[in-house]
Amino acid sequence: MKNTQLYPFERNKYYYGMLLSVENFNAEQKYMNDKRRLLSRLVNGSGVVSGLNVISIDEQTISVESGMAIDNTGREIVVATPVTKKLSMINGYESAMRSGSNAYVYLCLEYNEGEQGQAYDLSGGKGDSTHDKISEGYELYLTSAEPADDTDPVRSVYEHCTTVFSDDSIRIRHIMPRFVNPMSDFEFRIEIENLTKQFVSFSYNIQLICMTCENDDSSVLSVKFNEMLEEKSGRYTLVYKMKANNVVDTEAVAAVDPSTFNISYDKIPAEGTISGRSAAAVIEDSIIDAMFRSSFNKNMDMIFRSSLGSRLYLARIDLVNAGETAVIEKIHNVPFGQYVISNTLQNAMLRSALSMLPAQSEGHGIVAGAGADVSRASDKDIASGICRVDLSSGSLKNKVYYSEEIVHGLGLGSVTIQLGLRTQDESTVYGDTEIFKEIVPQIKMAAKVDPTKGSFVIGVMTTATVLNDFVEIKWTAIRDVDEAANEMNEMKIMIKPNSLVLKPRESRYLDAVCLNMANKTLRWSVVPETGGNIDGNGYYTAPISEGVYEIVAQSAVYPDVKASIMVVIRE
């Protein structure tokens, strides 16, 4: 059942008296499997569905967490329990190390199946030993082979990726939209990936056809890059603003001029050949409609023909040579974005996007202090509400009244409070109320902010005799920009130890150090929840089963401030 030819479909036609053979039962299974796999591949796509995170246990050992993936023919690959292996024990290690630069290797996952279950074949009367079960499993292997361009099926719908240069040290890719409109602006990106510790610099020209660079009418784009002028990160993106010419039904082309290419490593000139051509279709129609047509017009044979033989890359493992062996330096999970976006995740992303939209009407939320209604803006930097301050009936001039403490909901730190007086017709007066003395009571308003508690108090003083029993004050709290920016940069949580290896049911206290945080209250959790228990003091108890789990410490006041460590549970 390892077939990759899913169609045409053929199923059994049963009738009374039919003699059923092994071929009939195999055909029944193949029909059902092929139908499911075809739908899974064409509707859901291929890639990691959940889990399968790869982490390093030590300098030469990795662990793959449990999870699921769909391969390029729609077959489900399930890793039921975490697996820990030394790199040298994984298939393909020696050939990958020989063929590559030893700077990195790729960990790939593929579908595999085998026979199991002891049985005896009595059809010939001999009772020969055989198997009566097929176990669907997987195989991990290492390779130095690079994927083809446009590996990401989602990204390839709206943009085209072309590798113009690649060697053992550096990779240069050009990224162009698949469709643009005449006289429209778009981005042309150059992605640079340096796989070594060397500093690289290069330059070359690109011939532009039916497109121009912003503020430059020239048909030539000069590309220059010097890594010594950048913060060393290994990954860089050059972005050029482009405009399509006023043409239709043609292509905007960026073609590399190989004769202009120069490259150096650590200021030492090197040899290399660059080539490639990127193109975007210039169309009058809607780009969204064009993407739909392009996707739906792609026939099924083309989809499977382009995907057969392609790999599912779980991780890129950066290595450091250490004599006769290599040690793990860093692991990049799913380096080419091969994910399957589930309906649950799509709905969550949609709801998150909708929550960022401005509110259509003013709402009121939690009560903080007597008579105070609070509503939070989605960006977490603005909050507003209405507070009722009680007055004495017939209050004389210069009498002062205070609200109860109001929690604005923006956390600790500096905020600015803006106050306005509500009128009977539900309009709001800001500033000096004396200007509108015919319609509002004559008062002055002020707010006292306590940045250490995340709250404030409103004070009201009458400037003339007031007959009202109370006034309603609309307040708006705005987090100070510098405070919001500096706060997140300075606050940090550090968990000690930074990694943990325990036996099943073993316990250990974890210590969390909170830096630059006035409130050090933390919430502890384990991901997934089946990975053991941890109390509010950081006392962790491992589960019964072996595996790799994540322990998270999160600030109770600042949810965005958190830290985590990986814990390995094994005998």
N, C-alpha and C positions, 0 to 999 in steps of 0.2 A: 504493500500500500504506500510505497514511497513515490508513487507516480507524480509527475509534474504536468501531465497532460490531462486537463480537467474536463474537456469536452471534445467531441459531441457526446451527449448523454444517451445512455441505453439502460433500460431497466427490464427486469423480468416480467413476462406475461404469464401468469399462473393459470392453470386449468386442471380440472379433476383428472387424476391419474397421472399427473406429470411426475416424471422421475427427477428428483432434485439431486444435483451433483455438487461437488466442491466448487466448480466454476460458477454455478448459479448463486451460491451463497456469497462468494467473493464479489460477483457482479452487483449483488444487493448492497453490500457494504461500500463498494466503490461509488455507486450511484449517489448514495446519501452523503458520503464524505465529499465528493466532488462538488455537489450542489452547494453544500455549506461553505466550502472553501472558496468557491467562485464568488458567492455573495460577500463573504468576509473580506476578500481581497479588493473587490471593486467598490463596495459600499464603505467599508471602514478604512481600507488602506493597509499599509504594512509598517512595522516598526514596533517599538516598545509600547505596550499597553499600560503596564504598571510595574513598579519595583525594578529589579535587576540592577540596582545600584552597585557599582564596583568600588571597593575601598581597599586600601593597603593595610595588611596586618603587621607585616614587618618589611624589611628591605627587599625581600625576595618572594613574599607571599601575598596573595590577594584573596578577597572574599567577594563572592557574587551573591547578593541578597535574593530571596525568593521573589518571583514575579512571573509575568506573562508577556509574550510577544507574538506577533503574527508575521510569518515570513512572506517572501515575495510571491508565493503561490497560495496564500491564504491559509496555510497550515498553522495551527496553534502550537506554540512552544511554551511549555509550563515548567518552570523551575520550582518544584514544590517546597524544597527546603534549602536554606543557604548552603553554598558549597565553598570550601576553602582549599586553595591549591597553590603550590609553588609554581612560579613561572616556568621553571625548567621542566616541570612535569606536564605541562599543557602541550597538546599536539601542535606541531608547527614551530615550536620554539627555536630549534636549531636552524631550520631553513630561513626563518624570519631574521634571525641574528646574522646569518651569512649574507643574505641578499640586501639587507638594509644598512643604514649608517650606524646602527646600534644606538641612535639617539632616542628612538621610540619604537614601539610595536603596537599593533592594534589587536584588541581582544574581540573576537567575533563569536556569534552564536548561530547555530543552525539546527534544523530539525533532524532527528534521527529516530530510528525504531529498530527493535530487535525481537527475536522470538524468546518465549519463556513458557514455563509450565510443562512439567514432564508428562508425557502420554505415550501410548503404544499404538502403532498402526497395525490393526488386525485384518486389514482388507486382503492382504496376501497370505494370511495365516501364519506369518513368521513372528509377529509381535515386535517389529522393529521399533526402536525408541524414536520419538519425535516430540514436537512441541504443539500445544494447543492454544497458545495465547500470543498476541503481538503487543509488546509494550512500547508505547509512544514516549520518546524521550528527547534528549538534546545532546549536542556536543559543543564544547568550547574549544576554540583553536586560536592560535596566534598567526598573524600575517604582517608583512611589511607593505603589502599591496595597497595602493591608494584607490579610493572609490572613483567612479566616473563622475563627471560634472552633473549637476542637477540631481543629486541623490535624494534630496528632500522633496517628496512628492507634492507637498503643499506649496513650498516656495517656488517650485518649478512652474506652477500655474501662472504666476504673475511676474516672474523675472527669470532671466537666463544667466547662468554662471559659466564662465569660460576660463579654464586654467591656461594662462599664456606662458608661464615659466615655472619649472619645478626641478629641483635637484635635491641632494641629500641635506641641504641646509635651509633652503627658503622656497616658499610657494607664493606665487602672485596670481590672483584671480581678478577678472573683470566682471562686474555685475551690472546688467542693463535690464530695464523693464521690457516685458514682452510686447507691450502695446503703449503707444503715446498718441496724442492728438496733435494736429498741426498747430504751430506757434505756441505750444504748451511747454511749461517748464517741467523738468524731471531731473533726477539724480543719476549720475554715473559714478559708481563706486569702484575703488581698487582695494581689495583686501590682501593684506600682506601677513604672512605667517613665517616667522623665523624659528626654526626648530633647534637651533644651537645657541651656545653662549657667545658666539662671535657677533660683532656689530657689522651690519650690512648697509651698503649704500648702492643706489642704482639710478639710472636715468634712461629714458627712451621717449620717442615721439609716437603719437597716435594720429593717424589721418582720420579726419572727421568728414563724413559724407551726409548731406541732408540734415545736419545738426551743427550748432555752434556752442561754444563755451560762453558762460555768462560774462558780459563786459569785454568780449573779445570776438571779433568777426573773423579771426584767422581760422583756416581749415586744418590747422595743426595744433594739437594739445601736447605741451611739453610736460612730462612727468618726471619729477625729481623726488628722491627720498633718501634721507640720511638718518639712520637709527641713532647715531650719537647725539642728535639734536632732540631726541624723544626720551621719555621715561621708559626704561627697558621693561617691556611687558611680553614681547614675543608675538603679539597680535596688534595690527594697526589697520586703520581704514582711512583712505584718502577719498574725500567726497568732492565732486565737481558738479556745479550747477549747469545744466544744459538746457537748450531750447531747440525744439524740432522746427525745421523749415516749413514754410507754407506750401506743403505738398501733401498728396494723399496717395494711398495704394502703392506705397513704396517703403523702403527701409531706411531708418537712420542708423548709420554704420560707424563703428569705431574700430579701425583696423590698425594693428601694431606695425610700425616700421622696423623690421629686424636690424637694418643697417645702423640704427642709431642707439642700439642697446649697449650700455656699459654697466658693469657690476664689480663691486669690490667687497672683500671680507676683511675687517680690521685694517682698512685702508690699503690692502694688497689687491691689485687688479686680478680678476679671475675670468675664465672663459665661460661662455654660456650663450645659448641661442633662444631667442624669444619669438613667439609667433602666436597669432590668434586674431579672431574677428568676432566682434559682438554686434548684434543688430536688434533693433526694435521696430516693429511694424507701425507705420504711421497711418492712422485710420481716422475717418470722420465720425464713426459710430462711437457709442459709449464703450469705454474700456471694460466695464463690468460685463456688458453684453458680449464683447469679444472674448473675454476669458471663459464665459459660459459656452460659447460656440466652440472654442478651441478644445475645451475639456470634453464636451459631449460628442464632438465629431471625431475624437480619437478612437479608432476602432479597437476592439478587444484584443485582437492578435497583436497590435502594436504595443498595447500596455504590457502584456505578458512577455512579449519578445524583448522589450527593453528592460524588464525586471529579472528575467531568468539569469541566474549566475551571479547576480549582485549580492553583496554581503550585508548582514545585519551587524553593524559595528556597535558593540556595547561600550567600549572605552578605548581611548588612546593612552598608553602607558609610557610616560617619559622615563628614560633610563640614564644612568650615569655609569660609565665604564669604571670597573674596579678590578684591575688586573685581568684575570682570565674569565671573570664573570661580570655581570651588570646588576646594579641595584635600582630599585624603584625610586624615582625622584618625585613624581607627581602623576595623578590620574585625572583624566578629563572624561567624564561620563557622556555617553551618546554624542561624540564629537561632531557628527554631521546631522544632528537634529532628527533622527529617524524615530519619530513618535507617532502613535495613533491617538488622536484626540477623541476621547469618549464623549458621549452625549452629556454625561454628568459634568464634565469639565467645560464643555461648550456652554451649557446653561449657566454655570458659575461665572464664566468669563462675560457672558451677556449681562447677567445681573450686576456684576461689578461695573461694567461699562455704563449701564443705566444709572447706577447709584452715583456716578460722577457727574451726571447731568444736573443743571441748576434746578432747584425745587420749583414746582409750578405754583405752589401756594404756601403761605406761611403755616407751619405746623408747630405744635407745642408738645414737649416731651416730658422728661422726668421733673419732678418737683424738688427743688433744692432751697430749703428755707420757706417760711410762710409766704404764701401768695406769689411764689416765683415759678414761672414756667420757662423751661429751657429747651431750645432746639439747636441741634448741632449741624453745621455744614459738613458736606462730605469730604472736604479737603482737610479737615481737622485743624484748621487755623482760624476759623471764625465760629462763634457761637452767639446766639441771641435769645432773648426771652422777655417776659413782662413781669414786673414786680409790683405788688400792691403795698404801699406804705400807709399805715393807719395814722390819721390825724385826730386831734381833739376838736369836737364840734365847736365852731366859733373861735378858731385859733387866732391869737393876736399876732402882730408883726414880730419878726425875729425869733419865733419859736422854732426849735430844731427837733427833728424826728429821724429815727434810723430804721432801716430794714433789718431783718435777720440776715445771717451770713448766707451768701449765695455762692454755690459751687458752679463755676462757669463751664467745667468739663473739658478744658484745653490742657489739663495737666499742670504741673508745677512750672514756675518761671514767669517772666515778665509778659503782661498783656496790657493793652490799651482799652479802656472802657468808654463807650460813647452812650450818652443818656438823652432821652427824648420824653416829653410829657404827652400822654395820651389824652385826647379830648373826648367829649361825649359822642361825637359823630365818628369816633374811631380813627380820626386823623392823628398825626403826631407832630408836635412842635419841638424843634431843636433850637438850642441857643437861648437867647434872652426871652423869657416868657412875657416880659412887660410889653413887648411889641404887639402881642396878641392878647392883651389883658381883658378884652371884651369877652373872650370865649374860654380862657383857661385861668385857673387859680394863679396868683402871683407868688411864685416860689423860686428858689435857687436849688440846684442839684449838684451833688458831687459824689464821687466813688472812691473808696479806699481799698486798694488791692493788696492782698497778702500773697506774694509769689511763692512762699514756702508751703502754703496750704492749697493753692489753686483756687482761691475764693476771693470775694470782695463784699463790701457793705456799702449800701447807698444811703447817703445823708440828704435830708430835705430841710430847708429853712424858709419859712414864710417871709415874704417881703411886704406883705399887707395882710389885713384881716381876711381869713379864709373861712368860709362857711362849710366847705366839704368835710365829710367824715374820713375820706381817704383820697389818695391820688394813685394813678397807675403810671408807671414809668417803664418805657421800653428801653432795654439796654442791649448793646452789641459789644461783645468781647472779641478783640483781634489780637492774635498772638504776634508779638514783635518779631519782625523778619530776622534780625540778627540772633535773637534768642532761639528761634526755631532752627536756624541753620547751625549755630554753634552747639546747641544742645545735643543733637544727634551725632555730631562729630566727636564730642568729648565723652559722652556716656558709653560705657562698655561693661560687659560681663565676661569674666574669665572663670572657667570651671577647672578645678584641680581634683584629680589628675586629668590631663587632656586626652587620655584614652584609657580603656579598662578591659582587662581580660579576666573573667570569672568562671567558676564552675556553676552548673545548674543549682538553683536554690541558695547560692552563696550571697551574702550581703556586704555592703560597703557604704560608708558615709562619703558623700561628695561635698566639696567646699566650693562655694561661688564667691568670687571677689567682685564687688560692684565699684566701678571707678566713676567719679564725678556724678554721683547720683545721691540726691538728698534723701529720697525715699528708697530704701534698699529691699523692699518687699518683693519676693520672687514667687513665681508659680512654677512648680516642677511637673514634668510630664515625660512619658515614654512613648516613642513612635516605632512600630505600631503599639496599640494598647496591650497587645498580648505579650509584649516584651518585658514583662515584669511589673513591679510596683515601686513607687517612690513617694515618700511623704513630704510634707511641707518643710521639713528640716534637711532634705537631701539624703535621706536614708533609703538606699536602693536595694531591692531584693530581686535576684535574677529569676527568670521563669524556669520551668522544668526542662523545656526543650532547648536544644542548641540553636544558635543563630547569631545574627548581627543586628543590633538595635541602636536607636538614637535616643539619648537622654537630653532633654531641652530644659533650660532655665530661662524664664521670660519675666521681664519686669512687670509688676502688677499695675504700675502707673503709666509706663511707656511701653505699650505692646510691641512696638517696632524694635525695641532693644532686647536682644536675646542672644543666647549662645548655646552650643550643643557639642556633645562628644559622642563617639561611637563606642559601644560596649560589645565585646565578643564573648559569647557564652559557649563554652565547649568543655568537654571532659579533660 
